[in-house]
Amino acid sequence: MARKLRLGVNVDHVATIRNARGGRHPDPVRAAKLAIAAGADGITAHLREDRRHIRDDDMARLKAEIDKPLNFEMAATNDMVAAALAIRPHAVCIVPEKRTERTTEGGLDAVKHQAQLAPAVHDLKHAGIRVSLFIAPHPAQIEAAVALGAPVIELHTGAWCDALSERRTTEAAAEWEMLRVGALLAQGLGLEVHAGHGLDYASAETIAALPQIMELNIGHFLIGEAVFEGLDATIKMMRAAMDRGRAKVKA
């Protein structure tokens, strides 16, 4: 039987709503606790350099108050590495970051930026923090993650999800094949494989059938659906979709 697929819930956009008006509500830490109670296996939060949603005190409170692993998404800058070393989350996922983007637009170029990434990966690992690199499912990027010594990669699923939602069938099939082959390659090279970006119930159920993937990190869709269904129900529906997909894995 395939191992259970973990669900990491990203609470960034609870903070986005809070910051739109200011004040303290809604509280991303409260959302994290509710998500855990509903079945989340961990919480993800992205501390951006411009602090557009999650803030430093949110990260500190998440670390102090939740009873599941905290996954700290960040750019590979000296300031962000220092923040992660101060907070000591369970995990760090290094992502690309541009001030002008609405959301993360793609995976890290671990090949091109190996010299910048290497000291960040080293320092975080030395502190006992699990390090993940958010990359496209391309062989060169996966091999670069191995060379950097990152034990985990998170495959960027955004291109596949966009093609699915826009009904670009041929492109979606090609993106899926890259994800499938990339997950196999990564596992073969000794990496733990996660995936995320743009996933909804249907796409999460589909990708859950890849036995190499151990964790999905999902945020925007869940917080958006929670407006209509409530966070508890939304998390439970996502967990059920993932379980249905996992059940399709051949023993």
HELIX and SHEET records of a PDB file:
HELIX    1   1 ASP A   12  ARG A   21  1                                  10    
HELIX    2   2 PRO A   28  ALA A   38  1                                  11    
HELIX    3   3 ASP A   56  GLU A   65  1                                  10    
HELIX    4   4 ASN A   78  ILE A   87  1                                  10    
HELIX    5   5 GLN A  114  HIS A  126  1                                  13    
HELIX    6   6 PRO A  139  LEU A  148  1                                  10    
HELIX    7   7 GLY A  158  SER A  165  1                                   8    
HELIX    8   8 THR A  169  GLY A  188  1                                  20    
HELIX    9   9 TYR A  201  ILE A  207  1                                   7    
HELIX   10  10 HIS A  220  GLU A  229  1                                  10    
HELIX   11  11 LEU A  231  ARG A  246  1                                  16    
SHEET    1   A 9 ARG A   6  ASN A  10  0                                        
SHEET    2   A 9 GLY A  42  HIS A  46  1                                        
SHEET    3   A 9 LEU A  70  MET A  74  1                                        
SHEET    4   A 9 ALA A  91  ILE A  94  1                                        
SHEET    5   A 9 ARG A 130  ILE A 135  1                                        
SHEET    6   A 9 VAL A 152  HIS A 156  1                                        
SHEET    7   A 9 GLU A 192  GLY A 196  1                                        
SHEET    8   A 9 ILE A 213  ILE A 218  1                                        
SHEET    9   A 9 ARG A   6  ASN A  10  1                                        
END                                                                             
